[in-house]
């Protein structure tokens, strides 16, 4: 997993960071790599192009990767922040 993290750090993350985004390696088991886009990349209209780029780069560099999954769930932390913002708006109404 260290080699995957190194590839992400060297080849993928700098490009995503240029656009306000990031990526998190969640797991790599039985040839299946699970990643999560973060920051501005999460939900971006161009995320399809981004995921295609990531898949191409990683599969080229790590032949053991059979499949790449992208976790599109929303974190509990982000949901809690949204709830707090909505509570504040309700209290000021």
DALIN-V592993 format. One record per backbone hydrogen bond with DSSP energy under -1.0 kcal/mol. NH is the residue of the N-H (numbers start at 1). CO is the residue of the C=O. Records with the same first field share a line. If there is no record, write none. Layout:
BEGIN
NH = CO / CO
END
This chain:
BEGIN
5 = 1
6 = 2
7 = 3
8 = 4
9 = 5
10 = 6
11 = 7
13 = 8
16 = 12
17 = 13
18 = 14
19 = 16
20 = 17
21 = 16
22 = 38
24 = 36
26 = 34
27 = 34
29 = 32
32 = 29
33 = 67
34 = 27
35 = 69
36 = 24
38 = 22
40 = 20
41 = 38
42 = 39
44 = 41
47 = 44
50 = 46
51 = 47
52 = 48
53 = 49
54 = 50
55 = 51
56 = 52
57 = 53
58 = 54
59 = 55
60 = 56
61 = 57
62 = 58
65 = 62
66 = 31
67 = 31
69 = 33
71 = 35
79 = 75
80 = 76
81 = 77
82 = 78
83 = 79
84 = 80
85 = 81
86 = 82
87 = 83
88 = 84
89 = 85
90 = 86
91 = 87
92 = 88
END
